[in-house]
Amino acid sequence: MKASEFDKKFDSDEDVIDELELEKSKRPMRKQKRVNVDFPEWMLDSLDEEAARIGVTRQSIIKVWLAERLEQIQRNA
């Protein structure tokens, strides 16, 4: 399938999952590495409140906020 056909199908809200070769998919620069970080209780409470407000997990909001900050630093460097 050509990219233009795929795009048209996707833009029409058609299911495109069968068109993807997920077993071959990769996430460059996305290798995961586990770390442990200790946070003060007040910070966890605030993170949990914000995460619940927007409907994501605590881990997700931490990752998004850290990524945003690192991108901002790189833009300003």
C-alpha positions as CSV (number, residue, x, y, z in Angstrom):
1,M,0.0,0.0,0.0
2,K,1.3,3.4,-0.9
3,A,1.7,6.0,1.8
4,S,-0.9,8.2,0.2
5,E,-3.5,5.3,0.3
6,F,-2.6,4.7,3.9
7,D,-3.0,8.4,4.8
8,K,-6.4,8.5,3.0
9,K,-7.6,5.5,4.9
10,F,-6.3,6.8,8.2
11,D,-7.8,10.3,7.6
12,S,-11.2,8.6,6.9
13,D,-11.1,7.0,10.3
14,E,-10.8,3.6,8.8
15,D,-8.9,0.8,10.7
16,V,-5.3,0.7,9.5
17,I,-3.9,-1.6,12.1
18,D,-3.8,-4.6,9.7
19,E,-1.7,-2.6,7.3
20,L,1.1,-2.2,9.8
21,E,3.9,-4.7,10.4
22,L,4.0,-4.3,14.1
23,E,6.4,-7.2,14.7
24,K,9.0,-5.1,12.7
25,S,8.3,-1.9,14.4
26,K,11.0,-0.1,16.4
27,R,11.1,3.0,18.6
28,P,14.4,4.7,17.9
29,M,15.9,6.5,20.8
30,R,13.3,5.0,23.0
31,K,15.1,2.2,24.8
32,Q,13.7,1.9,28.3
33,K,15.9,1.9,31.4
34,R,14.4,1.6,34.9
35,V,15.3,4.2,37.5
36,N,14.2,4.8,41.0
37,V,13.5,8.3,42.2
38,D,12.4,9.4,45.6
39,F,9.9,12.3,45.8
40,P,8.6,14.2,48.8
41,E,5.1,13.2,49.7
42,W,3.7,16.7,48.9
43,M,5.1,16.3,45.4
44,L,3.5,12.9,44.8
45,D,0.2,14.2,46.0
46,S,0.4,17.1,43.5
47,L,1.5,14.8,40.7
48,D,-1.4,12.4,41.5
49,E,-3.9,15.2,41.6
50,E,-2.8,16.5,38.2
51,A,-2.6,13.1,36.7
52,A,-6.1,12.2,37.8
53,R,-7.4,15.6,36.5
54,I,-6.2,14.9,33.0
55,G,-6.7,11.1,33.2
56,V,-3.2,9.7,33.0
57,T,-0.9,7.8,35.3
58,R,1.6,9.4,37.6
59,Q,4.4,7.8,35.5
60,S,3.0,9.3,32.3
61,I,2.8,12.8,33.6
62,I,6.3,12.6,35.0
63,K,7.6,11.4,31.6
64,V,5.8,14.1,29.7
65,W,6.8,16.9,31.9
66,L,10.5,15.8,31.9
67,A,10.4,15.4,28.1
68,E,8.9,18.9,27.7
69,R,11.6,20.4,30.0
70,L,14.5,18.6,28.3
71,E,13.1,19.7,24.8
72,Q,12.9,23.3,26.1
73,I,16.5,23.2,27.4
74,Q,17.7,21.8,24.0
75,R,15.8,24.6,22.1
76,N,17.4,27.2,24.3
77,A,21.0,25.8,24.1
